[in-house]
Amino acid sequence: MHYNRRYFTRFIFLSSLLLMLACHSSSNIVSPKQQHDSDPLFMEGEKAKLTGNTGKAKEIFGRYIELFPGDGAGYYELARLTLNDYDFDKTLGLLKKAVSLEPDNKYYQLLYAKVLVKAGDLAAADKEYEKYIKHFSAGMEIYKQYVNLLVRENKIQKAIDLYDRLEEKTCINREISMQKKDLYLMQGKMEKAIQEIEKLSAAFPGDIHVLYTLADLYSSNKQSGKALAVYKKILRSDPDDPYVYLGLADYYSKHLMRDSSLIFIQKSFHNPQLDIEVKENILKTLSREDYDYTTLNMLAQTLLQVHPNDASAYTMFGDIEYEQRHFLSADSAYRKSLRLNPDQYEVWENLLYIDERTNRPDSSINDGLKVIALFPVQPIPYLLLGAAYYKKKEYQKAVEILEEGKQWTLNQIDLSIRFNVYLGDAYNELKNYEASDKAYDMVLLLSPDDDYTLNNYAYFLALRGEKLEKAKEMAKRACALDEGNASYLDTYAWTLFKSKEYSGAGQQIIKAIQAGGDKNPVILEHYGDILWKLGKHKEAVEKWKEAAKAGNASALLQKKIKYKKWFEK
């Protein structure tokens, strides 16, 4: 056979060229996984992502999907980066592409479903989770995610059916049964919930947690006989378990059998395995339910016996004593608690209040200085320490500590008022009248009807003979706010006296005497002064003598009595 040489040569060339092209093409036809595993650009993007250079990583993966649009990995990695920007539309677009390119990649499918949930497209997420469950081997965590989604969609029955499907693969599972129980309860199907846990208990008869759950369901469903039987079963199985006693206590409490309930509460308190925090919560609950002091004290004593080295046991005992106003007993308990754990601010504060209420300014000062060192930004210790210094007549120290503490009141108006009341009184004693008036004015700005401040401010102005019209108005207002207060009536009388309105002063001082001021030496002396100005000199001297007998031994009063004459300060 003869061939045209020229044609033959051309044929050989074309054949060789096609073969070369074919070989070249086959060397570039690799799977997407092989592509990104071996591609330097992809590896560079991974490196940028791992080093926290997110912007660079986005730019690299963006270039990668342009070069290799058929590789789902590029879209997936870029989607994970855009997800951090909460750009759900862009992220979902990238993931949808990744899933379409590699529908058998479970990671792409799962992230797509999760982002749909984040974006609020629950219906679409539902479909994607359903796909995932059907096509991939899903663990409990995935089923729980899907169930949570179904609950949000209010598809409770579908969630139960989903767990049934999982249970067919795994057999009876405690976590699945517990989840199904909760779902049945969401539907209001108590009997179904009970049946689910009965089935679980039959499969795991020795599981105490399951038995507790079953007993609680029986109790909630008013099947008290069955609940009691389960508790007794637990008691036989594990007599040292303190929670069975709590279960029995709750059972008897619900049946209004307080004595029986208390017996089991006592048993649980004697068990050192029961956490002390649980016992504290029980005590607080019993206190709210008006259990008598004897019972609460007995249980608190048990706490001290079983947990002698736990600060909270002494704190709880102290709280019970404090509520009963057994301050010295509470004081002792609190101090023991603080020796074990000094970082209990509430205990320190109660201790400071005890110091104040038992009128122990020296103890207030010692404790107050300790608390401020431990808790320098708490305002109450400064307030109570300032009050203690005031009682000790250490007015300069009182002012210094009150001014320091006032900065921590922030926007607490009630506290700000209390600080300024004490500051007004202390500055007055230091004769810093400008600062005193400023503090009182601040109180009345925040609380115009503060009768204590109205009275004190008015009285001090009257003593100084300043702003008497303002003093009279404040004193009158204080009397209106607390009718029958002898001290307030006396102040009002004194503002009138200083204004030379002696007739009005006489009317008010008589009211003060009638309101119980007949034994008050200051009020009696004021009565004598007013009588003198009214021209009733003999009666005035008699009132001064009564004032002296009542305890007023001032030199000025003695001078009035001696010379039978009124003298101004």
DOVO-764349 format. One record per residue (C-alpha): residue number from 1; y, z, x; residue in three letters. Coordinates in steps of 0.2 Angstrom, whole numbers, plus 5000, padded with zeros to 4 digits. Layout:
# residues N
{NUM,{Y,Z,X},ALA} ...
END
This chain:
# residues 569
{1,{5000,5000,5000},MET} {2,{5017,4995,5007},HIS} {3,{5033,5005,5005},TYR} {4,{5051,5001,5008},ASN} {5,{5055,5011,5023},ARG} {6,{5073,5014,5018},ARG} {7,{5067,5020,5001},TYR} {8,{5054,5031,5009},PHE} {9,{5066,5039,5021},THR} {10,{5078,5043,5006},ARG} {11,{5063,5051,4996},PHE} {12,{5058,5062,5011},ILE} {13,{5076,5068,5013},PHE} {14,{5079,5072,4994},LEU} {15,{5062,5081,4994},SER} {16,{5067,5091,5009},SER} {17,{5084,5095,5001},LEU} {18,{5076,5100,4985},LEU} {19,{5063,5111,4994},LEU} {20,{5077,5119,5004},MET} {21,{5087,5123,4988},LEU} {22,{5072,5130,4979},ALA} {23,{5069,5141,4994},CYS} {24,{5087,5147,4995},HIS} {25,{5087,5150,4976},SER} {26,{5071,5160,4976},SER} {27,{5078,5171,4990},SER} {28,{5092,5176,4978},ASN} {29,{5083,5179,4962},ILE} {30,{5080,5198,4963},VAL} {31,{5079,5211,4949},SER} {32,{5095,5220,4945},PRO} {33,{5088,5236,4952},LYS} {34,{5084,5227,4969},GLN} {35,{5101,5220,4969},GLN} {36,{5111,5236,4967},HIS} {37,{5099,5246,4978},ASP} {38,{5102,5234,4993},SER} {39,{5120,5228,4990},ASP} {40,{5133,5235,5002},PRO} {41,{5147,5234,4989},LEU} {42,{5137,5245,4977},PHE} {43,{5133,5257,4990},MET} {44,{5152,5258,4995},GLU} {45,{5156,5262,4977},GLY} {46,{5143,5276,4976},GLU} {47,{5151,5283,4992},LYS} {48,{5168,5283,4985},ALA} {49,{5162,5291,4969},LYS} {50,{5153,5305,4979},LEU} {51,{5168,5309,4990},THR} {52,{5179,5311,4974},GLY} {53,{5189,5295,4977},ASN} {54,{5188,5290,4959},THR} {55,{5201,5276,4959},GLY} {56,{5193,5267,4973},LYS} {57,{5176,5269,4965},ALA} {58,{5182,5261,4949},LYS} {59,{5190,5246,4959},GLU} {60,{5174,5243,4968},ILE} {61,{5162,5244,4953},PHE} {62,{5175,5233,4944},GLY} {63,{5173,5220,4958},ARG} {64,{5154,5222,4958},TYR} {65,{5152,5218,4939},ILE} {66,{5162,5202,4942},GLU} {67,{5150,5197,4956},LEU} {68,{5134,5202,4948},PHE} {69,{5137,5202,4929},PRO} {70,{5119,5203,4925},GLY} {71,{5116,5220,4933},ASP} {72,{5117,5234,4921},GLY} {73,{5119,5247,4934},ALA} {74,{5137,5241,4938},GLY} {75,{5143,5243,4920},TYR} {76,{5134,5260,4919},TYR} {77,{5142,5267,4935},GLU} {78,{5159,5261,4929},LEU} {79,{5157,5269,4912},ALA} {80,{5153,5286,4919},ARG} {81,{5169,5285,4929},LEU} {82,{5180,5279,4914},THR} {83,{5172,5293,4903},LEU} {84,{5181,5306,4914},ASN} {85,{5197,5298,4908},ASP} {86,{5192,5300,4889},TYR} {87,{5194,5281,4887},ASP} {88,{5180,5280,4875},PHE} {89,{5183,5262,4869},ASP} {90,{5182,5256,4887},LYS} {91,{5167,5267,4891},THR} {92,{5157,5262,4875},LEU} {93,{5160,5243,4879},GLY} {94,{5153,5245,4897},LEU} {95,{5138,5255,4891},LEU} {96,{5134,5243,4877},LYS} {97,{5134,5229,4890},LYS} {98,{5123,5240,4901},ALA} {99,{5111,5243,4887},VAL} {100,{5110,5225,4882},SER} {101,{5106,5220,4900},LEU} {102,{5093,5233,4902},GLU} {103,{5086,5239,4885},PRO} {104,{5072,5248,4894},ASP} {105,{5083,5260,4904},ASN} {106,{5083,5277,4895},LYS} {107,{5098,5283,4905},TYR} {108,{5109,5270,4899},TYR} {109,{5103,5272,4881},GLN} {110,{5105,5291,4881},LEU} {111,{5123,5290,4889},LEU} {112,{5128,5277,4876},TYR} {113,{5122,5289,4862},ALA} {114,{5131,5304,4869},LYS} {115,{5147,5295,4871},VAL} {116,{5146,5289,4853},LEU} {117,{5145,5307,4848},VAL} {118,{5160,5311,4859},LYS} {119,{5170,5297,4851},ALA} {120,{5166,5303,4834},GLY} {121,{5156,5288,4828},ASP} {122,{5141,5299,4822},LEU} {123,{5133,5286,4812},ALA} {124,{5131,5274,4827},ALA} {125,{5126,5288,4838},ALA} {126,{5112,5293,4825},ASP} {127,{5105,5275,4826},LYS} {128,{5105,5275,4845},GLU} {129,{5096,5292,4846},TYR} {130,{5084,5286,4834},GLU} {131,{5081,5271,4845},LYS} {132,{5079,5282,4860},TYR} {133,{5066,5293,4851},ILE} {134,{5056,5278,4846},LYS} {135,{5056,5269,4863},HIS} {136,{5056,5283,4876},PHE} {137,{5047,5299,4880},SER} {138,{5059,5312,4874},ALA} {139,{5059,5330,4878},GLY} {140,{5064,5345,4868},MET} {141,{5082,5344,4874},GLU} {142,{5085,5327,4868},ILE} {143,{5077,5332,4851},TYR} {144,{5090,5346,4850},LYS} {145,{5104,5335,4854},GLN} {146,{5099,5323,4840},TYR} {147,{5096,5338,4828},VAL} {148,{5114,5345,4832},ASN} {149,{5121,5327,4828},LEU} {150,{5111,5327,4811},LEU} {151,{5117,5344,4807},VAL} {152,{5135,5338,4810},ARG} {153,{5131,5324,4798},GLU} {154,{5124,5336,4786},ASN} {155,{5107,5328,4787},LYS} {156,{5097,5344,4787},ILE} {157,{5081,5337,4780},GLN} {158,{5081,5323,4792},LYS} {159,{5083,5336,4806},ALA} {160,{5068,5345,4799},ILE} {161,{5058,5329,4798},ASP} {162,{5063,5325,4816},LEU} {163,{5056,5342,4822},TYR} {164,{5040,5339,4812},ASP} {165,{5038,5322,4822},ARG} {166,{5040,5332,4838},LEU} {167,{5028,5345,4833},GLU} {168,{5015,5332,4830},GLU} {169,{5016,5328,4848},LYS} {170,{5017,5346,4855},THR} {171,{5007,5356,4842},CYS} {172,{5015,5373,4836},ILE} {173,{5030,5378,4847},ASN} {174,{5040,5393,4845},ARG} {175,{5057,5385,4849},GLU} {176,{5053,5371,4836},ILE} {177,{5048,5384,4823},SER} {178,{5063,5395,4826},MET} {179,{5075,5379,4825},GLN} {180,{5066,5374,4809},LYS} {181,{5068,5391,4802},LYS} {182,{5087,5390,4805},ASP} {183,{5088,5373,4797},LEU} {184,{5078,5379,4781},TYR} {185,{5091,5393,4780},LEU} {186,{5105,5381,4781},MET} {187,{5097,5373,4765},GLN} {188,{5095,5389,4757},GLY} {189,{5076,5388,4757},LYS} {190,{5072,5406,4762},MET} {191,{5053,5404,4756},GLU} {192,{5052,5388,4768},LYS} {193,{5059,5398,4782},ALA} {194,{5047,5412,4779},ILE} {195,{5032,5400,4778},GLN} {196,{5038,5392,4795},GLU} {197,{5038,5409,4804},ILE} {198,{5022,5415,4795},GLU} {199,{5014,5399,4802},LYS} {200,{5021,5403,4820},LEU} {201,{5015,5421,4819},SER} {202,{4997,5416,4814},ALA} {203,{4997,5404,4830},ALA} {204,{5005,5418,4841},PHE} {205,{4999,5435,4833},PRO} {206,{5004,5445,4848},GLY} {207,{5022,5438,4850},ASP} {208,{5033,5453,4846},ILE} {209,{5049,5442,4845},HIS} {210,{5041,5432,4831},VAL} {211,{5036,5447,4822},LEU} {212,{5054,5454,4822},TYR} {213,{5060,5438,4815},THR} {214,{5047,5438,4801},LEU} {215,{5051,5456,4797},ALA} {216,{5070,5452,4796},ASP} {217,{5066,5437,4785},LEU} {218,{5056,5448,4773},TYR} {219,{5069,5461,4773},SER} {220,{5083,5448,4769},SER} {221,{5072,5441,4755},ASN} {222,{5070,5458,4747},LYS} {223,{5051,5458,4752},GLN} {224,{5053,5476,4759},SER} {225,{5034,5480,4758},GLY} {226,{5030,5465,4769},LYS} {227,{5044,5470,4781},ALA} {228,{5038,5487,4782},LEU} {229,{5020,5481,4786},ALA} {230,{5026,5470,4800},VAL} {231,{5036,5484,4808},TYR} {232,{5021,5495,4807},LYS} {233,{5011,5481,4815},LYS} {234,{5024,5481,4829},ILE} {235,{5023,5500,4831},LEU} {236,{5004,5499,4833},ARG} {237,{5006,5485,4846},SER} {238,{5020,5492,4856},ASP} {239,{5025,5510,4852},PRO} {240,{5037,5511,4866},ASP} {241,{5047,5497,4860},ASP} {242,{5064,5504,4855},PRO} {243,{5069,5490,4843},TYR} {244,{5055,5493,4831},VAL} {245,{5063,5510,4828},TYR} {246,{5079,5501,4825},LEU} {247,{5070,5489,4813},GLY} {248,{5063,5504,4803},LEU} {249,{5079,5513,4803},ALA} {250,{5087,5498,4796},ASP} {251,{5074,5496,4783},TYR} {252,{5076,5514,4777},TYR} {253,{5095,5513,4777},SER} {254,{5094,5498,4766},LYS} {255,{5083,5508,4754},HIS} {256,{5096,5522,4754},LEU} {257,{5084,5534,4763},MET} {258,{5097,5541,4776},ARG} {259,{5086,5555,4782},ASP} {260,{5071,5544,4786},SER} {261,{5083,5531,4794},SER} {262,{5091,5544,4805},LEU} {263,{5074,5550,4811},ILE} {264,{5070,5532,4819},PHE} {265,{5088,5531,4825},ILE} {266,{5085,5547,4835},GLN} {267,{5069,5540,4842},LYS} {268,{5077,5524,4848},SER} {269,{5091,5535,4856},PHE} {270,{5078,5545,4865},HIS} {271,{5071,5529,4873},ASN} {272,{5079,5525,4890},PRO} {273,{5073,5507,4888},GLN} {274,{5086,5504,4874},LEU} {275,{5102,5498,4882},ASP} {276,{5116,5511,4881},ILE} {277,{5128,5497,4874},GLU} {278,{5116,5495,4859},VAL} {279,{5117,5514,4856},LYS} {280,{5135,5514,4857},GLU} {281,{5137,5501,4844},ASN} {282,{5125,5510,4833},ILE} {283,{5136,5526,4835},LEU} {284,{5152,5516,4831},LYS} {285,{5143,5509,4815},THR} {286,{5138,5526,4809},LEU} {287,{5155,5532,4812},SER} {288,{5162,5519,4801},ARG} {289,{5149,5523,4788},GLU} {290,{5155,5541,4786},ASP} {291,{5141,5549,4794},TYR} {292,{5145,5568,4797},ASP} {293,{5152,5574,4813},TYR} {294,{5136,5585,4816},THR} {295,{5125,5569,4816},THR} {296,{5137,5559,4827},LEU} {297,{5138,5574,4839},ASN} {298,{5119,5576,4840},MET} {299,{5117,5558,4844},LEU} {300,{5130,5558,4857},ALA} {301,{5122,5573,4865},GLN} {302,{5106,5563,4866},THR} {303,{5115,5549,4875},LEU} {304,{5121,5562,4888},LEU} {305,{5103,5568,4890},GLN} {306,{5095,5551,4892},VAL} {307,{5109,5543,4902},HIS} {308,{5117,5557,4912},PRO} {309,{5124,5545,4926},ASN} {310,{5131,5533,4914},ASP} {311,{5150,5534,4912},ALA} {312,{5150,5526,4895},SER} {313,{5139,5540,4888},ALA} {314,{5153,5553,4892},TYR} {315,{5166,5541,4885},THR} {316,{5156,5539,4869},MET} {317,{5154,5558,4867},PHE} {318,{5173,5560,4871},GLY} {319,{5178,5547,4858},ASP} {320,{5168,5557,4845},ILE} {321,{5177,5573,4850},GLU} {322,{5194,5565,4851},TYR} {323,{5192,5558,4833},GLU} {324,{5188,5576,4827},GLN} {325,{5204,5582,4837},ARG} {326,{5193,5593,4848},HIS} {327,{5204,5589,4862},PHE} {328,{5198,5601,4875},LEU} {329,{5180,5595,4873},SER} {330,{5185,5577,4873},ALA} {331,{5196,5580,4889},ASP} {332,{5181,5587,4898},SER} {333,{5170,5572,4893},ALA} {334,{5183,5559,4898},TYR} {335,{5186,5567,4915},ARG} {336,{5167,5566,4919},LYS} {337,{5166,5548,4913},SER} {338,{5181,5544,4924},LEU} {339,{5173,5552,4939},ARG} {340,{5158,5540,4937},LEU} {341,{5169,5525,4933},ASN} {342,{5188,5527,4935},PRO} {343,{5191,5509,4930},ASP} {344,{5192,5513,4911},GLN} {345,{5210,5511,4905},TYR} {346,{5207,5516,4887},GLU} {347,{5199,5532,4893},VAL} {348,{5214,5536,4904},TRP} {349,{5226,5532,4890},GLU} {350,{5216,5544,4878},ASN} {351,{5217,5557,4891},LEU} {352,{5236,5555,4893},LEU} {353,{5238,5557,4874},TYR} {354,{5227,5573,4875},ILE} {355,{5239,5580,4888},ASP} {356,{5254,5576,4877},GLU} {357,{5246,5583,4861},ARG} {358,{5240,5599,4870},THR} {359,{5258,5601,4877},ASN} {360,{5252,5601,4895},ARG} {361,{5267,5592,4904},PRO} {362,{5260,5596,4922},ASP} {363,{5243,5588,4918},SER} {364,{5253,5573,4910},SER} {365,{5262,5571,4926},ILE} {366,{5246,5572,4937},ASN} {367,{5236,5561,4926},ASP} {368,{5251,5549,4923},GLY} {369,{5254,5546,4941},LEU} {370,{5235,5542,4944},LYS} {371,{5235,5530,4929},VAL} {372,{5250,5520,4935},ILE} {373,{5242,5518,4953},ALA} {374,{5227,5511,4945},LEU} {375,{5235,5501,4931},PHE} {376,{5253,5497,4936},PRO} {377,{5257,5485,4922},VAL} {378,{5251,5495,4907},GLN} {379,{5267,5502,4899},PRO} {380,{5260,5517,4889},ILE} {381,{5257,5528,4905},PRO} {382,{5275,5526,4910},TYR} {383,{5281,5531,4893},LEU} {384,{5270,5547,4892},LEU} {385,{5274,5551,4910},LEU} {386,{5293,5549,4906},GLY} {387,{5291,5561,4891},ALA} {388,{5282,5574,4902},ALA} {389,{5296,5573,4915},TYR} {390,{5309,5575,4900},TYR} {391,{5299,5591,4894},LYS} {392,{5300,5598,4912},LYS} {393,{5319,5594,4911},LYS} {394,{5317,5583,4926},GLU} {395,{5328,5570,4918},TYR} {396,{5332,5559,4933},GLN} {397,{5313,5557,4936},LYS} {398,{5311,5553,4917},ALA} {399,{5324,5540,4918},VAL} {400,{5317,5532,4933},GLU} {401,{5299,5531,4927},ILE} {402,{5305,5525,4909},LEU} {403,{5316,5511,4916},GLU} {404,{5301,5505,4927},GLU} {405,{5289,5505,4913},GLY} {406,{5301,5497,4901},LYS} {407,{5299,5480,4910},GLN} {408,{5280,5480,4905},TRP} {409,{5283,5481,4886},THR} {410,{5286,5462,4886},LEU} {411,{5288,5458,4867},ASN} {412,{5280,5474,4860},GLN} {413,{5295,5479,4849},ILE} {414,{5287,5496,4844},ASP} {415,{5285,5501,4862},LEU} {416,{5302,5495,4867},SER} {417,{5309,5506,4854},ILE} {418,{5300,5522,4860},ARG} {419,{5305,5519,4878},PHE} {420,{5324,5517,4873},ASN} {421,{5323,5533,4862},VAL} {422,{5317,5543,4877},TYR} {423,{5330,5534,4888},LEU} {424,{5344,5538,4876},GLY} {425,{5339,5557,4876},ASP} {426,{5337,5558,4895},ALA} {427,{5353,5549,4899},TYR} {428,{5362,5560,4887},ASN} {429,{5355,5575,4897},GLU} {430,{5361,5567,4913},LEU} {431,{5378,5565,4905},LYS} {432,{5377,5546,4908},ASN} {433,{5384,5543,4890},TYR} {434,{5387,5525,4892},GLU} {435,{5368,5522,4897},ALA} {436,{5363,5534,4883},SER} {437,{5373,5525,4869},ASP} {438,{5367,5508,4876},LYS} {439,{5348,5514,4874},ALA} {440,{5351,5521,4856},TYR} {441,{5361,5505,4851},ASP} {442,{5346,5495,4856},MET} {443,{5334,5506,4846},VAL} {444,{5345,5504,4831},LEU} {445,{5346,5485,4834},LEU} {446,{5327,5484,4833},LEU} {447,{5324,5497,4820},SER} {448,{5340,5501,4810},PRO} {449,{5331,5515,4800},ASP} {450,{5325,5525,4814},ASP} {451,{5330,5542,4807},ASP} {452,{5326,5551,4823},TYR} {453,{5338,5540,4833},THR} {454,{5351,5540,4820},LEU} {455,{5351,5559,4820},ASN} {456,{5351,5562,4839},ASN} {457,{5364,5549,4842},TYR} {458,{5375,5556,4828},ALA} {459,{5373,5574,4835},TYR} {460,{5377,5569,4853},PHE} {461,{5393,5559,4848},LEU} {462,{5398,5574,4837},ALA} {463,{5396,5586,4852},LEU} {464,{5407,5574,4863},ARG} {465,{5419,5572,4849},GLY} {466,{5418,5553,4850},GLU} {467,{5416,5539,4838},LYS} {468,{5415,5552,4824},LEU} {469,{5416,5539,4810},GLU} {470,{5400,5530,4817},LYS} {471,{5392,5548,4819},ALA} {472,{5395,5552,4801},LYS} {473,{5388,5536,4795},GLU} {474,{5372,5538,4805},MET} {475,{5370,5556,4801},ALA} {476,{5372,5552,4782},LYS} {477,{5359,5538,4784},ARG} {478,{5347,5549,4793},ALA} {479,{5348,5562,4778},CYS} {480,{5345,5548,4766},ALA} {481,{5329,5542,4775},LEU} {482,{5322,5560,4776},ASP} {483,{5329,5570,4762},GLU} {484,{5327,5589,4765},GLY} {485,{5326,5589,4784},ASN} {486,{5336,5604,4789},ALA} {487,{5340,5597,4806},SER} {488,{5347,5581,4799},TYR} {489,{5358,5590,4787},LEU} {490,{5364,5601,4801},ASP} {491,{5369,5586,4811},THR} {492,{5378,5578,4796},TYR} {493,{5387,5595,4793},ALA} {494,{5392,5595,4812},TRP} {495,{5399,5577,4811},THR} {496,{5410,5583,4797},LEU} {497,{5415,5599,4806},PHE} {498,{5420,5589,4821},LYS} {499,{5430,5577,4810},SER} {500,{5439,5593,4802},LYS} {501,{5431,5590,4785},GLU} {502,{5427,5608,4783},TYR} {503,{5423,5608,4765},SER} {504,{5411,5594,4766},GLY} {505,{5403,5602,4781},ALA} {506,{5401,5618,4771},GLY} {507,{5392,5609,4758},GLN} {508,{5380,5601,4770},GLN} {509,{5376,5617,4780},ILE} {510,{5371,5626,4764},ILE} {511,{5359,5612,4761},LYS} {512,{5352,5614,4778},ALA} {513,{5350,5633,4776},ILE} {514,{5341,5630,4759},GLN} {515,{5330,5617,4767},ALA} {516,{5323,5630,4779},GLY} {517,{5337,5632,4792},GLY} {518,{5339,5650,4788},ASP} {519,{5329,5655,4803},LYS} {520,{5336,5642,4815},ASN} {521,{5348,5649,4828},PRO} {522,{5358,5633,4830},VAL} {523,{5360,5630,4812},ILE} {524,{5365,5648,4809},LEU} {525,{5378,5647,4823},GLU} {526,{5385,5631,4815},HIS} {527,{5386,5640,4798},TYR} {528,{5396,5654,4806},GLY} {529,{5408,5641,4814},ASP} {530,{5410,5632,4798},ILE} {531,{5413,5648,4788},LEU} {532,{5427,5653,4801},TRP} {533,{5436,5636,4798},LYS} {534,{5435,5639,4780},LEU} {535,{5444,5656,4782},GLY} {536,{5428,5666,4779},LYS} {537,{5430,5676,4795},HIS} {538,{5419,5691,4791},LYS} {539,{5405,5680,4784},GLU} {540,{5406,5670,4800},ALA} {541,{5403,5684,4811},VAL} {542,{5388,5690,4801},GLU} {543,{5380,5672,4803},LYS} {544,{5384,5673,4822},TRP} {545,{5374,5689,4823},LYS} {546,{5360,5682,4813},GLU} {547,{5360,5667,4825},ALA} {548,{5358,5680,4840},ALA} {549,{5344,5689,4831},LYS} {550,{5335,5672,4828},ALA} {551,{5335,5669,4847},GLY} {552,{5352,5661,4852},ASN} {553,{5358,5672,4867},ALA} {554,{5371,5659,4873},SER} {555,{5386,5667,4882},ALA} {556,{5398,5658,4870},LEU} {557,{5389,5665,4854},LEU} {558,{5390,5683,4862},GLN} {559,{5408,5680,4865},LYS} {560,{5411,5675,4847},LYS} {561,{5402,5691,4841},ILE} {562,{5411,5702,4854},LYS} {563,{5428,5696,4850},TYR} {564,{5425,5692,4832},LYS} {565,{5433,5676,4834},LYS} {566,{5428,5657,4835},TRP} {567,{5429,5649,4852},PHE} {568,{5427,5631,4855},GLU} {569,{5415,5625,4869},LYS} 
END
